[in-house]
Amino acid sequence: MSEAAELGVRTSFTEDRSGHTADALAEFARLAAEGRFGIPVAGTAPLEDEETARRISRSNRVRGKLLLLP
């Protein structure tokens, strides 16, 4: 089990084992910089409140990403 999984981190982006992950991420970043691609942010929370963010994420009612801020 990975360290992230042990900490309860979930992701909807899985590693592309074909070796194209870096290329895809670079393309996503380019499109985002051009304003042609966006990632919806459902909310933010301070890092200290990660337990609440995890609970919200696991509710499966979130439409977008939850960002933990330092």
mmJSON file of the N, C-alpha and C atoms, coordinates in Angstrom:
{"data_MODEL":{"atom_site":{
"group_PDB":["ATOM","ATOM","ATOM","ATOM","ATOM","ATOM","ATOM","ATOM","ATOM","ATOM","ATOM","ATOM","ATOM","ATOM","ATOM","ATOM","ATOM","ATOM","ATOM","ATOM","ATOM","ATOM","ATOM","ATOM","ATOM","ATOM","ATOM","ATOM","ATOM","ATOM","ATOM","ATOM","ATOM","ATOM","ATOM","ATOM","ATOM","ATOM","ATOM","ATOM","ATOM","ATOM","ATOM","ATOM","ATOM","ATOM","ATOM","ATOM","ATOM","ATOM","ATOM","ATOM","ATOM","ATOM","ATOM","ATOM","ATOM","ATOM","ATOM","ATOM","ATOM","ATOM","ATOM","ATOM","ATOM","ATOM","ATOM","ATOM","ATOM","ATOM","ATOM","ATOM","ATOM","ATOM","ATOM","ATOM","ATOM","ATOM","ATOM","ATOM","ATOM","ATOM","ATOM","ATOM","ATOM","ATOM","ATOM","ATOM","ATOM","ATOM","ATOM","ATOM","ATOM","ATOM","ATOM","ATOM","ATOM","ATOM","ATOM","ATOM","ATOM","ATOM","ATOM","ATOM","ATOM","ATOM","ATOM","ATOM","ATOM","ATOM","ATOM","ATOM","ATOM","ATOM","ATOM","ATOM","ATOM","ATOM","ATOM","ATOM","ATOM","ATOM","ATOM","ATOM","ATOM","ATOM","ATOM","ATOM","ATOM","ATOM","ATOM","ATOM","ATOM","ATOM","ATOM","ATOM","ATOM","ATOM","ATOM","ATOM","ATOM","ATOM","ATOM","ATOM","ATOM","ATOM","ATOM","ATOM","ATOM","ATOM","ATOM","ATOM","ATOM","ATOM","ATOM","ATOM","ATOM","ATOM","ATOM","ATOM","ATOM","ATOM","ATOM","ATOM","ATOM","ATOM","ATOM","ATOM","ATOM","ATOM","ATOM","ATOM","ATOM","ATOM","ATOM","ATOM","ATOM","ATOM","ATOM","ATOM","ATOM","ATOM","ATOM","ATOM","ATOM","ATOM","ATOM","ATOM","ATOM","ATOM","ATOM","ATOM","ATOM","ATOM","ATOM","ATOM","ATOM","ATOM","ATOM","ATOM","ATOM","ATOM","ATOM","ATOM","ATOM","ATOM","ATOM","ATOM","ATOM","ATOM"],
"id":[1,2,3,4,5,6,7,8,9,10,11,12,13,14,15,16,17,18,19,20,21,22,23,24,25,26,27,28,29,30,31,32,33,34,35,36,37,38,39,40,41,42,43,44,45,46,47,48,49,50,51,52,53,54,55,56,57,58,59,60,61,62,63,64,65,66,67,68,69,70,71,72,73,74,75,76,77,78,79,80,81,82,83,84,85,86,87,88,89,90,91,92,93,94,95,96,97,98,99,100,101,102,103,104,105,106,107,108,109,110,111,112,113,114,115,116,117,118,119,120,121,122,123,124,125,126,127,128,129,130,131,132,133,134,135,136,137,138,139,140,141,142,143,144,145,146,147,148,149,150,151,152,153,154,155,156,157,158,159,160,161,162,163,164,165,166,167,168,169,170,171,172,173,174,175,176,177,178,179,180,181,182,183,184,185,186,187,188,189,190,191,192,193,194,195,196,197,198,199,200,201,202,203,204,205,206,207,208,209,210],
"type_symbol":["N","C","C","N","C","C","N","C","C","N","C","C","N","C","C","N","C","C","N","C","C","N","C","C","N","C","C","N","C","C","N","C","C","N","C","C","N","C","C","N","C","C","N","C","C","N","C","C","N","C","C","N","C","C","N","C","C","N","C","C","N","C","C","N","C","C","N","C","C","N","C","C","N","C","C","N","C","C","N","C","C","N","C","C","N","C","C","N","C","C","N","C","C","N","C","C","N","C","C","N","C","C","N","C","C","N","C","C","N","C","C","N","C","C","N","C","C","N","C","C","N","C","C","N","C","C","N","C","C","N","C","C","N","C","C","N","C","C","N","C","C","N","C","C","N","C","C","N","C","C","N","C","C","N","C","C","N","C","C","N","C","C","N","C","C","N","C","C","N","C","C","N","C","C","N","C","C","N","C","C","N","C","C","N","C","C","N","C","C","N","C","C","N","C","C","N","C","C","N","C","C","N","C","C","N","C","C","N","C","C"],
"label_atom_id":["N","CA","C","N","CA","C","N","CA","C","N","CA","C","N","CA","C","N","CA","C","N","CA","C","N","CA","C","N","CA","C","N","CA","C","N","CA","C","N","CA","C","N","CA","C","N","CA","C","N","CA","C","N","CA","C","N","CA","C","N","CA","C","N","CA","C","N","CA","C","N","CA","C","N","CA","C","N","CA","C","N","CA","C","N","CA","C","N","CA","C","N","CA","C","N","CA","C","N","CA","C","N","CA","C","N","CA","C","N","CA","C","N","CA","C","N","CA","C","N","CA","C","N","CA","C","N","CA","C","N","CA","C","N","CA","C","N","CA","C","N","CA","C","N","CA","C","N","CA","C","N","CA","C","N","CA","C","N","CA","C","N","CA","C","N","CA","C","N","CA","C","N","CA","C","N","CA","C","N","CA","C","N","CA","C","N","CA","C","N","CA","C","N","CA","C","N","CA","C","N","CA","C","N","CA","C","N","CA","C","N","CA","C","N","CA","C","N","CA","C","N","CA","C","N","CA","C","N","CA","C","N","CA","C","N","CA","C","N","CA","C","N","CA","C"],
"label_alt_id":[null,null,null,null,null,null,null,null,null,null,null,null,null,null,null,null,null,null,null,null,null,null,null,null,null,null,null,null,null,null,null,null,null,null,null,null,null,null,null,null,null,null,null,null,null,null,null,null,null,null,null,null,null,null,null,null,null,null,null,null,null,null,null,null,null,null,null,null,null,null,null,null,null,null,null,null,null,null,null,null,null,null,null,null,null,null,null,null,null,null,null,null,null,null,null,null,null,null,null,null,null,null,null,null,null,null,null,null,null,null,null,null,null,null,null,null,null,null,null,null,null,null,null,null,null,null,null,null,null,null,null,null,null,null,null,null,null,null,null,null,null,null,null,null,null,null,null,null,null,null,null,null,null,null,null,null,null,null,null,null,null,null,null,null,null,null,null,null,null,null,null,null,null,null,null,null,null,null,null,null,null,null,null,null,null,null,null,null,null,null,null,null,null,null,null,null,null,null,null,null,null,null,null,null,null,null,null,null,null,null],
"label_comp_id":["MET","MET","MET","SER","SER","SER","GLU","GLU","GLU","ALA","ALA","ALA","ALA","ALA","ALA","GLU","GLU","GLU","LEU","LEU","LEU","GLY","GLY","GLY","VAL","VAL","VAL","ARG","ARG","ARG","THR","THR","THR","SER","SER","SER","PHE","PHE","PHE","THR","THR","THR","GLU","GLU","GLU","ASP","ASP","ASP","ARG","ARG","ARG","SER","SER","SER","GLY","GLY","GLY","HIS","HIS","HIS","THR","THR","THR","ALA","ALA","ALA","ASP","ASP","ASP","ALA","ALA","ALA","LEU","LEU","LEU","ALA","ALA","ALA","GLU","GLU","GLU","PHE","PHE","PHE","ALA","ALA","ALA","ARG","ARG","ARG","LEU","LEU","LEU","ALA","ALA","ALA","ALA","ALA","ALA","GLU","GLU","GLU","GLY","GLY","GLY","ARG","ARG","ARG","PHE","PHE","PHE","GLY","GLY","GLY","ILE","ILE","ILE","PRO","PRO","PRO","VAL","VAL","VAL","ALA","ALA","ALA","GLY","GLY","GLY","THR","THR","THR","ALA","ALA","ALA","PRO","PRO","PRO","LEU","LEU","LEU","GLU","GLU","GLU","ASP","ASP","ASP","GLU","GLU","GLU","GLU","GLU","GLU","THR","THR","THR","ALA","ALA","ALA","ARG","ARG","ARG","ARG","ARG","ARG","ILE","ILE","ILE","SER","SER","SER","ARG","ARG","ARG","SER","SER","SER","ASN","ASN","ASN","ARG","ARG","ARG","VAL","VAL","VAL","ARG","ARG","ARG","GLY","GLY","GLY","LYS","LYS","LYS","LEU","LEU","LEU","LEU","LEU","LEU","LEU","LEU","LEU","LEU","LEU","LEU","PRO","PRO","PRO"],
"label_asym_id":["A","A","A","A","A","A","A","A","A","A","A","A","A","A","A","A","A","A","A","A","A","A","A","A","A","A","A","A","A","A","A","A","A","A","A","A","A","A","A","A","A","A","A","A","A","A","A","A","A","A","A","A","A","A","A","A","A","A","A","A","A","A","A","A","A","A","A","A","A","A","A","A","A","A","A","A","A","A","A","A","A","A","A","A","A","A","A","A","A","A","A","A","A","A","A","A","A","A","A","A","A","A","A","A","A","A","A","A","A","A","A","A","A","A","A","A","A","A","A","A","A","A","A","A","A","A","A","A","A","A","A","A","A","A","A","A","A","A","A","A","A","A","A","A","A","A","A","A","A","A","A","A","A","A","A","A","A","A","A","A","A","A","A","A","A","A","A","A","A","A","A","A","A","A","A","A","A","A","A","A","A","A","A","A","A","A","A","A","A","A","A","A","A","A","A","A","A","A","A","A","A","A","A","A","A","A","A","A","A","A"],
"label_entity_id":["1","1","1","1","1","1","1","1","1","1","1","1","1","1","1","1","1","1","1","1","1","1","1","1","1","1","1","1","1","1","1","1","1","1","1","1","1","1","1","1","1","1","1","1","1","1","1","1","1","1","1","1","1","1","1","1","1","1","1","1","1","1","1","1","1","1","1","1","1","1","1","1","1","1","1","1","1","1","1","1","1","1","1","1","1","1","1","1","1","1","1","1","1","1","1","1","1","1","1","1","1","1","1","1","1","1","1","1","1","1","1","1","1","1","1","1","1","1","1","1","1","1","1","1","1","1","1","1","1","1","1","1","1","1","1","1","1","1","1","1","1","1","1","1","1","1","1","1","1","1","1","1","1","1","1","1","1","1","1","1","1","1","1","1","1","1","1","1","1","1","1","1","1","1","1","1","1","1","1","1","1","1","1","1","1","1","1","1","1","1","1","1","1","1","1","1","1","1","1","1","1","1","1","1","1","1","1","1","1","1"],
"label_seq_id":[1,1,1,2,2,2,3,3,3,4,4,4,5,5,5,6,6,6,7,7,7,8,8,8,9,9,9,10,10,10,11,11,11,12,12,12,13,13,13,14,14,14,15,15,15,16,16,16,17,17,17,18,18,18,19,19,19,20,20,20,21,21,21,22,22,22,23,23,23,24,24,24,25,25,25,26,26,26,27,27,27,28,28,28,29,29,29,30,30,30,31,31,31,32,32,32,33,33,33,34,34,34,35,35,35,36,36,36,37,37,37,38,38,38,39,39,39,40,40,40,41,41,41,42,42,42,43,43,43,44,44,44,45,45,45,46,46,46,47,47,47,48,48,48,49,49,49,50,50,50,51,51,51,52,52,52,53,53,53,54,54,54,55,55,55,56,56,56,57,57,57,58,58,58,59,59,59,60,60,60,61,61,61,62,62,62,63,63,63,64,64,64,65,65,65,66,66,66,67,67,67,68,68,68,69,69,69,70,70,70],
"pdbx_PDB_ins_code":[null,null,null,null,null,null,null,null,null,null,null,null,null,null,null,null,null,null,null,null,null,null,null,null,null,null,null,null,null,null,null,null,null,null,null,null,null,null,null,null,null,null,null,null,null,null,null,null,null,null,null,null,null,null,null,null,null,null,null,null,null,null,null,null,null,null,null,null,null,null,null,null,null,null,null,null,null,null,null,null,null,null,null,null,null,null,null,null,null,null,null,null,null,null,null,null,null,null,null,null,null,null,null,null,null,null,null,null,null,null,null,null,null,null,null,null,null,null,null,null,null,null,null,null,null,null,null,null,null,null,null,null,null,null,null,null,null,null,null,null,null,null,null,null,null,null,null,null,null,null,null,null,null,null,null,null,null,null,null,null,null,null,null,null,null,null,null,null,null,null,null,null,null,null,null,null,null,null,null,null,null,null,null,null,null,null,null,null,null,null,null,null,null,null,null,null,null,null,null,null,null,null,null,null,null,null,null,null,null,null],
"Cartn_x":[0.854,0.0,0.895,0.541,1.352,1.147,2.096,1.987,0.734,0.437,-0.756,-2.014,-2.109,-3.275,-3.367,-2.228,-2.218,-2.755,-2.543,-3.009,-4.443,-5.064,-6.445,-6.617,-5.527,-5.606,-6.222,-7.197,-7.822,-7.551,-7.512,-7.302,-8.195,-8.611,-9.386,-8.502,-7.223,-6.262,-5.297,-5.354,-4.465,-3.275,-2.213,-0.976,-1.175,-0.749,-0.79,0.482,0.371,1.549,2.186,1.579,2.137,3.29,3.537,4.643,4.264,2.982,2.536,2.013,2.1,1.553,2.175,3.475,4.145,3.696,3.566,3.109,1.678,0.825,-0.574,-0.666,0.094,0.063,0.586,1.614,2.138,1.09,0.367,-0.692,-1.823,-2.218,-3.259,-2.809,-1.551,-1.036,-1.047,-0.662,-0.665,-2.085,-3.046,-4.44,-4.981,-4.629,-5.083,-4.493,-3.215,-2.56,-3.197,-3.692,-4.363,-5.83,-6.294,-7.688,-8.657,-8.158,-8.999,-9.34,-8.793,-9.008,-9.009,-9.965,-10.011,-10.313,-9.955,-10.237,-11.16,-12.38,-13.302,-12.832,-12.85,-12.459,-13.737,-14.031,-15.231,-15.047,-13.815,-13.568,-12.131,-11.813,-10.478,-10.614,-9.566,-9.533,-8.086,-7.864,-6.49,-6.007,-4.722,-4.132,-4.507,-4.607,-4.945,-6.346,-7.18,-8.551,-8.698,-7.609,-7.63,-8.647,-8.917,-9.888,-11.281,-11.657,-12.948,-12.971,-11.892,-11.813,-11.919,-11.281,-11.362,-12.79,-13.465,-14.853,-15.753,-15.547,-16.333,-16.054,-14.795,-14.422,-15.075,-15.069,-15.644,-17.165,-17.793,-19.248,-19.722,-18.803,-19.112,-20.143,-20.245,-21.159,-20.416,-19.12,-18.283,-18.201,-18.392,-18.242,-17.051,-15.881,-14.647,-13.621,-12.508,-11.395,-11.459,-11.033,-10.87,-9.377,-9.032,-7.632,-7.301,-6.222,-5.724,-4.624,-4.767,-3.837,-2.94,-1.652,-0.724,-1.116],
"Cartn_y":[-1.179,0.0,1.236,2.209,3.419,4.281,5.164,6.063,6.928,7.409,8.237,7.45,6.219,5.392,5.134,4.924,4.711,5.926,7.118,8.358,8.69,7.842,8.069,8.977,9.207,10.074,9.294,9.921,9.312,10.194,9.58,10.331,9.777,10.644,10.195,10.098,10.43,10.359,9.236,8.169,7.045,7.097,6.5,6.527,5.802,6.427,5.838,5.024,3.746,2.879,2.833,3.467,3.442,4.427,5.275,6.208,7.568,7.803,9.068,10.052,9.711,10.568,11.955,12.051,13.357,14.193,13.56,14.284,14.781,13.95,14.341,15.483,15.414,16.484,17.788,17.713,18.916,19.532,18.697,19.188,19.819,19.201,19.774,21.131,21.236,22.499,23.573,23.215,24.177,24.667,23.75,24.126,25.005,24.684,25.499,26.898,27.006,28.308,29.148,28.499,29.192,29.492,29.033,29.256,28.326,27.25,26.316,25.073,24.962,23.78,24.238,23.818,24.222,23.052,23.209,22.195,22.836,22.329,22.933,22.705,23.771,23.699,23.802,22.755,22.724,23.521,23.585,24.325,24.229,25.036,25.025,24.901,24.41,24.279,24.381,24.859,24.867,23.433,23.228,21.904,21.262,22.08,21.562,20.934,21.252,20.756,19.612,18.873,17.809,16.724,16.487,15.448,15.802,17.062,17.501,17.388,17.792,17.689,16.235,15.34,13.911,13.403,13.824,13.398,13.918,15.169,15.74,14.969,14.68,13.948,12.574,11.896,10.548,10.538,11.695,11.754,11.57,11.703,11.592,12.61,13.723,14.792,16.0,15.901,17.025,17.042,18.197,18.381,19.299,18.719,19.475,19.016,19.686,19.312,20.077,19.42,20.072,20.342,21.58,21.963,22.234,21.626,21.895,22.949,24.018,25.135,25.172,25.544,25.609,26.696],
"Cartn_z":[0.0,0.0,0.0,-0.821,-0.893,0.35,0.602,1.75,1.638,0.429,0.23,0.601,0.158,0.47,1.969,2.611,4.061,4.802,4.229,4.851,4.459,3.64,3.255,2.048,1.298,0.127,-1.023,-1.679,-2.846,-4.052,-5.218,-6.443,-7.534,-8.431,-9.574,-10.815,-10.66,-11.763,-11.449,-12.2,-11.942,-12.885,-12.437,-13.213,-14.538,-15.6,-16.935,-17.113,-17.094,-17.153,-18.543,-19.526,-20.876,-21.042,-20.033,-20.115,-20.671,-20.931,-21.506,-20.468,-19.203,-18.155,-18.172,-18.256,-18.246,-19.436,-20.609,-21.793,-21.612,-21.047,-20.838,-19.84,-18.763,-17.771,-18.351,-19.181,-19.819,-20.739,-21.456,-22.339,-21.529,-20.434,-19.566,-19.029,-18.612,-18.079,-19.158,-20.385,-21.486,-21.768,-21.835,-22.088,-20.964,-19.732,-18.595,-18.681,-19.032,-19.142,-20.242,-21.275,-22.375,-22.059,-20.906,-20.537,-21.245,-21.82,-22.563,-21.763,-20.584,-19.753,-18.314,-17.558,-16.162,-15.249,-14.029,-13.022,-11.995,-11.86,-10.901,-9.464,-8.689,-7.288,-6.452,-5.706,-4.879,-3.603,-3.122,-1.899,-1.45,-0.458,0.134,1.648,2.26,3.714,4.164,5.384,5.891,6.098,5.933,6.072,7.411,8.437,9.761,9.793,8.807,8.758,7.761,7.545,6.547,6.863,8.121,8.468,7.951,8.075,7.557,6.039,5.381,3.924,3.483,4.202,3.874,4.012,5.066,5.289,4.15,3.757,2.66,1.369,1.098,-0.109,-0.147,0.961,1.022,0.931,1.08,0.988,-0.455,-1.403,-2.833,-3.3,-2.602,-2.996,-3.543,-3.634,-4.062,-5.582,-6.162,-7.606,-7.839,-7.909,-8.071,-7.053,-7.049,-6.165,-4.862,-3.817,-2.514,-2.339,-2.08,-1.939,-0.487,-0.008,1.336,1.211,1.959,1.891,3.108,2.913,4.051,5.042],
"occupancy":[1.0,1.0,1.0,1.0,1.0,1.0,1.0,1.0,1.0,1.0,1.0,1.0,1.0,1.0,1.0,1.0,1.0,1.0,1.0,1.0,1.0,1.0,1.0,1.0,1.0,1.0,1.0,1.0,1.0,1.0,1.0,1.0,1.0,1.0,1.0,1.0,1.0,1.0,1.0,1.0,1.0,1.0,1.0,1.0,1.0,1.0,1.0,1.0,1.0,1.0,1.0,1.0,1.0,1.0,1.0,1.0,1.0,1.0,1.0,1.0,1.0,1.0,1.0,1.0,1.0,1.0,1.0,1.0,1.0,1.0,1.0,1.0,1.0,1.0,1.0,1.0,1.0,1.0,1.0,1.0,1.0,1.0,1.0,1.0,1.0,1.0,1.0,1.0,1.0,1.0,1.0,1.0,1.0,1.0,1.0,1.0,1.0,1.0,1.0,1.0,1.0,1.0,1.0,1.0,1.0,1.0,1.0,1.0,1.0,1.0,1.0,1.0,1.0,1.0,1.0,1.0,1.0,1.0,1.0,1.0,1.0,1.0,1.0,1.0,1.0,1.0,1.0,1.0,1.0,1.0,1.0,1.0,1.0,1.0,1.0,1.0,1.0,1.0,1.0,1.0,1.0,1.0,1.0,1.0,1.0,1.0,1.0,1.0,1.0,1.0,1.0,1.0,1.0,1.0,1.0,1.0,1.0,1.0,1.0,1.0,1.0,1.0,1.0,1.0,1.0,1.0,1.0,1.0,1.0,1.0,1.0,1.0,1.0,1.0,1.0,1.0,1.0,1.0,1.0,1.0,1.0,1.0,1.0,1.0,1.0,1.0,1.0,1.0,1.0,1.0,1.0,1.0,1.0,1.0,1.0,1.0,1.0,1.0,1.0,1.0,1.0,1.0,1.0,1.0,1.0,1.0,1.0,1.0,1.0,1.0],
"B_iso_or_equiv":[0.0,0.0,0.0,0.0,0.0,0.0,0.0,0.0,0.0,0.0,0.0,0.0,0.0,0.0,0.0,0.0,0.0,0.0,0.0,0.0,0.0,0.0,0.0,0.0,0.0,0.0,0.0,0.0,0.0,0.0,0.0,0.0,0.0,0.0,0.0,0.0,0.0,0.0,0.0,0.0,0.0,0.0,0.0,0.0,0.0,0.0,0.0,0.0,0.0,0.0,0.0,0.0,0.0,0.0,0.0,0.0,0.0,0.0,0.0,0.0,0.0,0.0,0.0,0.0,0.0,0.0,0.0,0.0,0.0,0.0,0.0,0.0,0.0,0.0,0.0,0.0,0.0,0.0,0.0,0.0,0.0,0.0,0.0,0.0,0.0,0.0,0.0,0.0,0.0,0.0,0.0,0.0,0.0,0.0,0.0,0.0,0.0,0.0,0.0,0.0,0.0,0.0,0.0,0.0,0.0,0.0,0.0,0.0,0.0,0.0,0.0,0.0,0.0,0.0,0.0,0.0,0.0,0.0,0.0,0.0,0.0,0.0,0.0,0.0,0.0,0.0,0.0,0.0,0.0,0.0,0.0,0.0,0.0,0.0,0.0,0.0,0.0,0.0,0.0,0.0,0.0,0.0,0.0,0.0,0.0,0.0,0.0,0.0,0.0,0.0,0.0,0.0,0.0,0.0,0.0,0.0,0.0,0.0,0.0,0.0,0.0,0.0,0.0,0.0,0.0,0.0,0.0,0.0,0.0,0.0,0.0,0.0,0.0,0.0,0.0,0.0,0.0,0.0,0.0,0.0,0.0,0.0,0.0,0.0,0.0,0.0,0.0,0.0,0.0,0.0,0.0,0.0,0.0,0.0,0.0,0.0,0.0,0.0,0.0,0.0,0.0,0.0,0.0,0.0,0.0,0.0,0.0,0.0,0.0,0.0],
"pdbx_formal_charge":[null,null,null,null,null,null,null,null,null,null,null,null,null,null,null,null,null,null,null,null,null,null,null,null,null,null,null,null,null,null,null,null,null,null,null,null,null,null,null,null,null,null,null,null,null,null,null,null,null,null,null,null,null,null,null,null,null,null,null,null,null,null,null,null,null,null,null,null,null,null,null,null,null,null,null,null,null,null,null,null,null,null,null,null,null,null,null,null,null,null,null,null,null,null,null,null,null,null,null,null,null,null,null,null,null,null,null,null,null,null,null,null,null,null,null,null,null,null,null,null,null,null,null,null,null,null,null,null,null,null,null,null,null,null,null,null,null,null,null,null,null,null,null,null,null,null,null,null,null,null,null,null,null,null,null,null,null,null,null,null,null,null,null,null,null,null,null,null,null,null,null,null,null,null,null,null,null,null,null,null,null,null,null,null,null,null,null,null,null,null,null,null,null,null,null,null,null,null,null,null,null,null,null,null,null,null,null,null,null,null],
"auth_seq_id":[1,1,1,2,2,2,3,3,3,4,4,4,5,5,5,6,6,6,7,7,7,8,8,8,9,9,9,10,10,10,11,11,11,12,12,12,13,13,13,14,14,14,15,15,15,16,16,16,17,17,17,18,18,18,19,19,19,20,20,20,21,21,21,22,22,22,23,23,23,24,24,24,25,25,25,26,26,26,27,27,27,28,28,28,29,29,29,30,30,30,31,31,31,32,32,32,33,33,33,34,34,34,35,35,35,36,36,36,37,37,37,38,38,38,39,39,39,40,40,40,41,41,41,42,42,42,43,43,43,44,44,44,45,45,45,46,46,46,47,47,47,48,48,48,49,49,49,50,50,50,51,51,51,52,52,52,53,53,53,54,54,54,55,55,55,56,56,56,57,57,57,58,58,58,59,59,59,60,60,60,61,61,61,62,62,62,63,63,63,64,64,64,65,65,65,66,66,66,67,67,67,68,68,68,69,69,69,70,70,70],
"auth_comp_id":["MET","MET","MET","SER","SER","SER","GLU","GLU","GLU","ALA","ALA","ALA","ALA","ALA","ALA","GLU","GLU","GLU","LEU","LEU","LEU","GLY","GLY","GLY","VAL","VAL","VAL","ARG","ARG","ARG","THR","THR","THR","SER","SER","SER","PHE","PHE","PHE","THR","THR","THR","GLU","GLU","GLU","ASP","ASP","ASP","ARG","ARG","ARG","SER","SER","SER","GLY","GLY","GLY","HIS","HIS","HIS","THR","THR","THR","ALA","ALA","ALA","ASP","ASP","ASP","ALA","ALA","ALA","LEU","LEU","LEU","ALA","ALA","ALA","GLU","GLU","GLU","PHE","PHE","PHE","ALA","ALA","ALA","ARG","ARG","ARG","LEU","LEU","LEU","ALA","ALA","ALA","ALA","ALA","ALA","GLU","GLU","GLU","GLY","GLY","GLY","ARG","ARG","ARG","PHE","PHE","PHE","GLY","GLY","GLY","ILE","ILE","ILE","PRO","PRO","PRO","VAL","VAL","VAL","ALA","ALA","ALA","GLY","GLY","GLY","THR","THR","THR","ALA","ALA","ALA","PRO","PRO","PRO","LEU","LEU","LEU","GLU","GLU","GLU","ASP","ASP","ASP","GLU","GLU","GLU","GLU","GLU","GLU","THR","THR","THR","ALA","ALA","ALA","ARG","ARG","ARG","ARG","ARG","ARG","ILE","ILE","ILE","SER","SER","SER","ARG","ARG","ARG","SER","SER","SER","ASN","ASN","ASN","ARG","ARG","ARG","VAL","VAL","VAL","ARG","ARG","ARG","GLY","GLY","GLY","LYS","LYS","LYS","LEU","LEU","LEU","LEU","LEU","LEU","LEU","LEU","LEU","LEU","LEU","LEU","PRO","PRO","PRO"],
"auth_asym_id":["A","A","A","A","A","A","A","A","A","A","A","A","A","A","A","A","A","A","A","A","A","A","A","A","A","A","A","A","A","A","A","A","A","A","A","A","A","A","A","A","A","A","A","A","A","A","A","A","A","A","A","A","A","A","A","A","A","A","A","A","A","A","A","A","A","A","A","A","A","A","A","A","A","A","A","A","A","A","A","A","A","A","A","A","A","A","A","A","A","A","A","A","A","A","A","A","A","A","A","A","A","A","A","A","A","A","A","A","A","A","A","A","A","A","A","A","A","A","A","A","A","A","A","A","A","A","A","A","A","A","A","A","A","A","A","A","A","A","A","A","A","A","A","A","A","A","A","A","A","A","A","A","A","A","A","A","A","A","A","A","A","A","A","A","A","A","A","A","A","A","A","A","A","A","A","A","A","A","A","A","A","A","A","A","A","A","A","A","A","A","A","A","A","A","A","A","A","A","A","A","A","A","A","A","A","A","A","A","A","A"],
"auth_atom_id":["N","CA","C","N","CA","C","N","CA","C","N","CA","C","N","CA","C","N","CA","C","N","CA","C","N","CA","C","N","CA","C","N","CA","C","N","CA","C","N","CA","C","N","CA","C","N","CA","C","N","CA","C","N","CA","C","N","CA","C","N","CA","C","N","CA","C","N","CA","C","N","CA","C","N","CA","C","N","CA","C","N","CA","C","N","CA","C","N","CA","C","N","CA","C","N","CA","C","N","CA","C","N","CA","C","N","CA","C","N","CA","C","N","CA","C","N","CA","C","N","CA","C","N","CA","C","N","CA","C","N","CA","C","N","CA","C","N","CA","C","N","CA","C","N","CA","C","N","CA","C","N","CA","C","N","CA","C","N","CA","C","N","CA","C","N","CA","C","N","CA","C","N","CA","C","N","CA","C","N","CA","C","N","CA","C","N","CA","C","N","CA","C","N","CA","C","N","CA","C","N","CA","C","N","CA","C","N","CA","C","N","CA","C","N","CA","C","N","CA","C","N","CA","C","N","CA","C","N","CA","C","N","CA","C","N","CA","C","N","CA","C","N","CA","C"],
"pdbx_PDB_model_num":[1,1,1,1,1,1,1,1,1,1,1,1,1,1,1,1,1,1,1,1,1,1,1,1,1,1,1,1,1,1,1,1,1,1,1,1,1,1,1,1,1,1,1,1,1,1,1,1,1,1,1,1,1,1,1,1,1,1,1,1,1,1,1,1,1,1,1,1,1,1,1,1,1,1,1,1,1,1,1,1,1,1,1,1,1,1,1,1,1,1,1,1,1,1,1,1,1,1,1,1,1,1,1,1,1,1,1,1,1,1,1,1,1,1,1,1,1,1,1,1,1,1,1,1,1,1,1,1,1,1,1,1,1,1,1,1,1,1,1,1,1,1,1,1,1,1,1,1,1,1,1,1,1,1,1,1,1,1,1,1,1,1,1,1,1,1,1,1,1,1,1,1,1,1,1,1,1,1,1,1,1,1,1,1,1,1,1,1,1,1,1,1,1,1,1,1,1,1,1,1,1,1,1,1,1,1,1,1,1,1]
}}}
